[in-house]
Amino acid sequence: MPDVVIYTTSWCPYCRAAKSLFAAKNVAFTEIDVAKDPGLRSEMERLSGRRTVPQIFIDGNAIGGYDDAQELDQSGELDVLLSRSSPGS
């Protein structure tokens, strides 16, 4: 199972949509709320090169935000990324 991390804030509708997308696919993910921790937001920006939430990572690779994940899902590429094993598993 790939390692999925989603950087979020609690009030972001796109964050909720991203979490729902992965939940609907029965994919476990780690949620990191950056709203109250500037250090976590800085980490997200450094890793993704973006300032907006959500930011989604699959096995450490940034795939972008919800719109990007939805586009990958519609093309079938998200399932391909999710079907790959994470390193060391």
N, C-alpha and C positions, 0 to 999 in steps of 0.2 A: 504494500500500500504506500503510495507516495506521501511525502510530508507536505501538508498544505498549511500555510500560514496566511491569515487575513488581518491586516492592520485596519482598524475601524475607529469610529466614534459611535456613541450610543444613539445620537440623534440623526444619523445619516441614513436616508432612505435607500441609497445605493448600497450601503453596507449591509442593510437588512436583506436586500435583494440578492447580494452576493452570497450571504450565509444561507439563504433559502435555496439558491441554486445548488450549492454543494450538499446541503442536507437532503435535497430531493434526489441526489445521486448517491446517497448513503456514503458520502465521503467525510470522514472525520477531519476536522481542522482545528488549528490553534488560533484563537482570536486574541489579538493584542490591541487593547483600547488605548489610543494615543491621546485622548482628550485631556487627561490630567497629568500627563508626564511628558514634558518637553524633551527629555532624553530619548524616550521611545519614538516620538515624532521625528526627532533628528536622525535616529537610527533608520526609520522607515525611508526618510528622504535620501539618506546616504545610499541605502541598498537599492532603492527603486529609481532614484533620480527624479522623483515626483513629489509634490507637496499635498496632493489631494488623497482622500480616502474614498473607498477602500483601495488598498494595494494588496495584491494577491501574489503569493509565491508558491510554486510547486517545486518541491525538491531544491529549494534555494534559488530558483530561477524566477525572476519577476515576469508575470504575464500581464500586468497592468491592473486596471480597475474592473468594475462590474461590466461596463460596456464591452471591454476587451474579452472578458470571460464569456459573456453571452455570445459574442461573435465566434469565439473558438468553439463554443457549444453547438451553435447552429451549423458550423462547418464540419463538425465531427472531430475536430482536432483536440478538444478538451478531453474527450473520452480516451483518445490516444495518449495524451499526457498523463492522465490519471491511471491508465492501465500499466504504465511502466513502473517497475520496482524502484524504490529509492536506493541510493547507494548504501551498501552494507547490509541490505536485507536479504 
